[in-house]
Amino acid sequence: MISPEQFEKEIELIIKNAIREDVGDGDHSSLACIPQSAKGKAKLLVKDQGILAGVEFAQNVFYYVDKDLKVDVLLKDGDAIKRGDIAFYVEGSSQSILKSERLVLNAMQRMSAIATKTSEFVQKLEGTKTKILDTRKTTPGIRALEKWAVKIGGGENHRFALYDMVMLKDNHIDFAGGITKAIEKTKAYLQEKDLDLKIIVEARNIQEIKEILKSDGIYRILIDNFNYEDTRRAVQLIDGKCFTESSGGITLETAKSYAECGVDFVSSGALTHSVYNLDLSLKAV
């Protein structure tokens, strides 16, 4: 996984690029009718039900736009929310509040939706040892926000990107000439480049599970698109030699059944690619 310092840089880049995209050479709507000296106050109003996420990010946005803005936080990331709740108040330059508004809302609405969806998976998996993982099926440019939201919702992050973990999937295996060759080449590459990266290998059937187990140093086996019976058999074969993960079309309805097969993790792209934004508004008070 990426370091806290790398993650912080990702967040800074997201804010910088989003403000560039949205504001350009100026918020002319506000500049045209609101004096530079005008002061105002706004509240983040909740108009939906779920898990709140993005409060800390919103604070970062406000601070980036105007270090003199003051934020009074009433509800924190991870809190359960309902219609009518107020998450925070922001006070200071009216122009600065308006310049920040859309980025704050866009981010918090999506992050809250992801945190809410993740929390639903976490609740489904209660009573099992299995943890829910996200994937790289994220919105280009804001992956850090979406993976942050998964953590807020109680889930765990898979690898952040292509550079922080090795994951040998079906195409890697086929292009490399088979599972064993892919693993051997990977180990040689990591040694040559002096890289300390965990290796995950995807299996498409029981035979591939058996072949993967012939190699040492595998961190996790990805049991991809298996039915429940074959998943249980795969877990028995692996027998704790490495971590196990069920993947491939995992839904809220099927997650518990896969967990009951004994896997350590289930991963679902639905956490980030199939959510509907929670309804939040920033209203002047």
C-alpha positions as CSV (number, residue, x, y, z in Angstrom):
1,M,0.0,0.0,0.0
2,I,1.1,3.6,-0.5
3,S,2.5,5.5,2.4
4,P,0.6,8.2,4.3
5,E,2.8,10.8,2.7
6,Q,2.0,9.6,-0.8
7,F,-1.7,9.5,0.0
8,E,-1.5,13.1,1.3
9,K,0.1,14.2,-2.0
10,E,-2.6,12.4,-4.0
11,I,-5.3,14.4,-2.0
12,E,-3.4,17.7,-2.6
13,L,-3.2,16.9,-6.4
14,I,-7.0,16.2,-6.5
15,I,-7.8,19.5,-4.8
16,K,-5.4,21.5,-7.0
17,N,-6.7,20.0,-10.2
18,A,-10.4,20.2,-9.2
19,I,-10.1,23.9,-8.4
20,R,-8.2,24.5,-11.6
21,E,-10.9,22.7,-13.6
22,D,-13.9,24.4,-11.8
23,V,-12.6,27.9,-11.2
24,G,-10.3,28.6,-14.1
25,D,-9.5,32.3,-14.3
26,G,-12.2,33.2,-11.7
27,D,-15.6,32.5,-10.2
28,H,-17.2,35.3,-12.2
29,S,-20.7,34.7,-10.8
30,S,-19.5,35.5,-7.3
31,L,-17.0,38.2,-8.4
32,A,-19.8,40.0,-10.3
33,C,-22.2,40.4,-7.5
34,I,-20.6,39.7,-4.1
35,P,-18.0,42.2,-2.7
36,Q,-14.6,40.8,-1.9
37,S,-15.0,42.0,1.7
38,A,-18.4,40.2,2.2
39,K,-18.5,37.6,5.0
40,G,-20.9,34.7,5.2
41,K,-21.8,31.4,6.8
42,A,-23.1,28.2,5.3
43,K,-24.1,24.8,6.6
44,L,-23.7,21.3,5.1
45,L,-27.2,20.0,5.1
46,V,-27.9,16.2,4.9
47,K,-30.9,15.3,2.7
48,D,-30.4,11.6,2.7
49,Q,-29.6,8.6,4.9
50,G,-26.3,6.7,5.1
51,I,-22.7,7.0,6.3
52,L,-21.1,10.4,6.2
53,A,-17.7,10.7,4.4
54,G,-15.6,13.6,3.2
55,V,-15.7,15.9,6.1
56,E,-11.9,15.9,6.5
57,F,-11.5,16.3,2.8
58,A,-13.9,19.3,2.8
59,Q,-11.8,20.9,5.5
60,N,-8.7,20.5,3.3
61,V,-10.6,22.1,0.4
62,F,-11.7,25.1,2.4
63,Y,-8.2,25.6,3.8
64,Y,-6.7,25.3,0.3
65,V,-9.1,27.9,-1.1
66,D,-8.8,30.3,1.9
67,K,-6.8,29.6,5.0
68,D,-9.0,32.1,7.0
69,L,-12.2,30.0,6.5
70,K,-13.4,28.5,9.8
71,V,-15.1,25.1,9.9
72,D,-17.2,24.0,12.9
73,V,-17.6,20.2,12.6
74,L,-20.7,18.7,14.1
75,L,-20.6,15.2,12.5
76,K,-17.4,13.4,11.6
77,D,-16.4,10.9,8.9
78,G,-18.0,7.5,9.5
79,D,-21.1,8.8,11.4
80,A,-24.5,7.6,10.5
81,I,-26.6,10.4,9.1
82,K,-30.2,11.1,8.3
83,R,-32.2,13.8,6.5
84,G,-32.1,17.1,8.3
85,D,-28.7,16.6,10.0
86,I,-26.1,19.3,9.8
87,A,-22.6,18.0,9.3
88,F,-20.7,21.3,9.7
89,Y,-20.8,25.1,9.4
90,V,-18.2,27.0,7.4
91,E,-17.7,30.8,8.0
92,G,-15.6,33.5,6.4
93,S,-15.3,35.1,2.9
94,S,-18.5,34.6,1.0
95,Q,-16.5,34.4,-2.3
96,S,-14.3,31.7,-0.8
97,I,-17.2,29.6,0.4
98,L,-18.8,29.7,-3.0
99,K,-15.6,28.9,-4.8
100,S,-15.3,25.8,-2.6
101,E,-18.9,24.7,-2.7
102,R,-19.1,22.4,-5.7
103,L,-15.9,20.5,-5.1
104,V,-16.9,19.9,-1.5
105,L,-20.4,18.7,-2.5
106,N,-19.2,16.6,-5.4
107,A,-16.6,14.8,-3.3
108,M,-18.8,14.4,-0.1
109,Q,-21.8,13.1,-2.0
110,R,-19.8,10.4,-3.8
111,M,-17.6,9.5,-0.8
112,S,-20.7,9.2,1.4
113,A,-22.3,6.9,-1.1
114,I,-19.2,4.7,-1.2
115,A,-18.9,4.6,2.6
116,T,-22.6,3.7,2.8
117,K,-22.3,0.9,0.3
118,T,-19.1,-0.4,2.1
119,S,-20.9,-0.3,5.4
120,E,-23.7,-2.5,4.0
121,F,-21.1,-5.1,2.9
122,V,-19.4,-4.9,6.4
123,Q,-22.8,-5.6,8.0
124,K,-23.4,-8.5,5.7
125,L,-20.1,-10.1,6.6
126,E,-20.6,-9.8,10.4
127,G,-20.1,-13.1,12.1
128,T,-17.4,-14.2,9.6
129,K,-13.7,-13.7,9.5
130,T,-13.9,-12.2,6.0
131,K,-13.2,-8.6,5.2
132,I,-14.4,-6.6,2.3
133,L,-11.9,-5.1,-0.2
134,D,-12.2,-2.5,-2.9
135,T,-10.7,-2.7,-6.4
136,R,-9.0,-0.5,-9.0
137,K,-12.4,0.0,-10.6
138,T,-12.4,3.7,-9.5
139,T,-13.1,7.0,-11.2
140,P,-10.0,8.2,-12.9
141,G,-8.3,11.1,-11.1
142,I,-10.1,10.6,-7.7
143,R,-9.1,7.1,-6.7
144,A,-7.6,8.4,-3.4
145,L,-11.0,9.8,-2.4
146,E,-12.9,6.7,-3.3
147,K,-10.5,4.4,-1.5
148,W,-10.6,6.8,1.5
149,A,-14.3,6.5,1.5
150,V,-14.1,2.7,1.6
151,K,-12.0,2.9,4.7
152,I,-14.4,5.3,6.3
153,G,-17.2,2.8,5.6
154,G,-15.3,0.0,7.4
155,G,-13.8,-1.8,4.5
156,E,-10.2,-2.3,3.5
157,N,-8.2,-1.1,0.6
158,H,-6.7,-3.5,-2.0
159,R,-3.6,-2.3,-3.7
160,F,-3.8,1.4,-4.5
161,A,-2.4,1.2,-8.1
162,L,-0.2,-0.9,-10.3
163,Y,3.0,0.2,-8.5
164,D,2.4,-0.9,-4.9
165,M,1.6,-4.6,-5.3
166,V,2.1,-7.3,-7.9
167,M,-1.2,-8.9,-9.1
168,L,-0.8,-11.6,-11.7
169,K,-4.2,-11.9,-13.4
170,D,-5.4,-14.1,-16.3
171,N,-3.9,-11.9,-19.0
172,H,-0.5,-11.6,-17.3
173,I,-0.4,-15.4,-16.9
174,D,-1.4,-16.1,-20.5
175,F,1.0,-13.5,-21.9
176,A,3.8,-14.9,-19.7
177,G,3.3,-18.5,-20.9
178,G,1.6,-19.9,-17.8
179,I,1.3,-19.5,-14.0
180,T,4.7,-20.9,-13.0
181,K,6.5,-18.9,-15.6
182,A,4.7,-15.7,-14.6
183,I,5.6,-16.3,-10.9
184,E,9.2,-17.1,-11.6
185,K,9.7,-14.1,-13.9
186,T,8.0,-11.9,-11.3
187,K,10.3,-13.1,-8.5
188,A,13.4,-12.5,-10.7
189,Y,12.2,-9.1,-11.6
190,L,11.5,-8.0,-8.0
191,Q,15.0,-9.3,-7.0
192,E,16.7,-7.5,-9.9
193,K,14.9,-4.2,-9.1
194,D,15.3,-4.6,-5.3
195,L,11.5,-4.3,-4.8
196,D,9.7,-5.5,-1.8
197,L,6.2,-6.1,-3.2
198,K,3.6,-8.6,-2.2
199,I,2.5,-11.1,-5.0
200,I,-1.2,-12.0,-5.6
201,V,-2.0,-14.6,-8.2
202,E,-5.4,-15.2,-9.8
203,A,-6.7,-18.7,-10.3
204,R,-9.5,-19.5,-12.7
205,N,-10.0,-23.1,-11.6
206,I,-8.9,-25.7,-9.1
207,Q,-6.1,-26.9,-11.3
208,E,-4.6,-23.4,-11.3
209,I,-4.9,-23.3,-7.5
210,K,-2.8,-26.5,-7.3
211,E,-0.2,-25.0,-9.6
212,I,0.1,-21.8,-7.7
213,L,0.6,-23.7,-4.5
214,K,3.8,-25.2,-6.0
215,S,5.5,-21.8,-5.7
216,D,6.6,-20.2,-2.4
217,G,6.3,-16.6,-1.5
218,I,2.7,-16.0,-2.7
219,Y,0.9,-13.5,-0.5
220,R,-2.7,-14.1,-1.6
221,I,-4.5,-16.3,-4.1
222,L,-7.4,-14.7,-6.0
223,I,-10.2,-17.2,-6.3
224,D,-11.9,-15.7,-9.3
225,N,-15.4,-16.4,-10.4
226,F,-15.6,-19.7,-8.6
227,N,-18.9,-21.1,-7.4
228,Y,-19.4,-21.8,-3.7
229,E,-18.5,-25.5,-3.8
230,D,-15.3,-24.9,-5.7
231,T,-14.4,-21.9,-3.4
232,R,-14.7,-24.2,-0.4
233,R,-12.5,-26.8,-2.1
234,A,-9.9,-24.1,-3.0
235,V,-9.8,-22.8,0.6
236,Q,-9.2,-26.4,1.8
237,L,-6.4,-26.9,-0.7
238,I,-4.7,-23.7,0.2
239,D,-5.0,-24.6,3.9
240,G,-3.6,-21.4,5.3
241,K,-0.5,-21.4,3.1
242,C,-1.4,-17.9,2.0
243,F,-4.4,-15.5,2.2
244,T,-7.5,-16.2,0.1
245,E,-9.7,-13.7,-1.8
246,S,-13.0,-14.3,-3.6
247,S,-13.6,-12.0,-6.5
248,G,-15.6,-11.7,-9.7
249,G,-19.1,-10.4,-9.6
250,I,-19.4,-10.3,-5.8
251,T,-22.6,-8.5,-4.8
252,L,-24.2,-7.6,-1.5
253,E,-26.5,-10.6,-2.0
254,T,-23.6,-13.1,-2.5
255,A,-20.9,-11.7,-0.3
256,K,-21.9,-13.6,2.9
257,S,-22.1,-16.9,1.1
258,Y,-18.6,-16.5,-0.2
259,A,-17.4,-15.5,3.2
260,E,-18.9,-18.7,4.7
261,C,-16.7,-20.7,2.3
262,G,-13.8,-19.6,4.5
263,V,-12.0,-16.9,2.4
264,D,-10.1,-14.2,4.1
265,F,-11.3,-11.5,1.8
266,V,-14.0,-10.8,-0.8
267,S,-13.4,-7.9,-3.2
268,S,-16.1,-6.0,-5.1
269,G,-15.9,-3.3,-7.7
270,A,-19.4,-2.4,-6.8
271,L,-18.1,-0.4,-3.8
272,T,-16.9,2.3,-6.1
273,H,-18.4,1.8,-9.6
274,S,-22.0,1.3,-8.8
275,V,-23.2,3.8,-6.2
276,Y,-25.7,6.7,-6.2
277,N,-24.5,9.9,-4.6
278,L,-26.0,10.8,-1.3
279,D,-28.0,14.1,-1.4
280,L,-26.1,16.8,0.4
281,S,-26.4,20.6,0.1
282,L,-24.4,23.6,1.2
283,K,-26.8,26.3,2.3
284,A,-26.3,29.9,3.4
285,V,-27.4,30.7,6.9
